[in-house]
Amino acid sequence: MTQATKNKLINALERLLEGKPENRELRKKAREGKLKINNSTVEKEAGLSVGALRRHEDVQIMVKNKSLEARAAHDSSSTSPVEVLQTEVKKLKSERTQANKKKKEYLDLSRSHEKALARQAANHIKMVQELMEMLHESEREKAMDKVTKARPDNLIKGDFR
């Protein structure tokens, strides 16, 4: 937690806020209007390793606050960081509502498929039972042996004798 590291981070934050980063990659993003101010970009601009900011909680708070202020300044519909966050909360709630609707839709679909599969399995078992009853009793044992040997994972349950 040296003062030199803290100064590098603060200077990097100031350059990012001005939109004049020294880092080539961040400069390109700034020109495209896609530059975001967060812990990662501040560390990159300062030329420090990933996670260098974790020991400077006061700078982390500063990054978060300045980032919100910058987003509020660029967002035409909101005038304060609180409004930016409220807009974000509304968006997230809307996304959660949509996700819950999809979840319910897929759950209902899954249950209907499960019921259809159960009906199909019941029809299959009934058909196999009727076919077995058509065979003579002496042939039933051989037929069942043939079926179970053909597929060891055979899950057909039923009373065939």
Helices and strands as residue ranges (DSSP letters): H 3-18, H 24-32, H 39-46, G 52-55, H 57-74, H 81-134, H 137-150
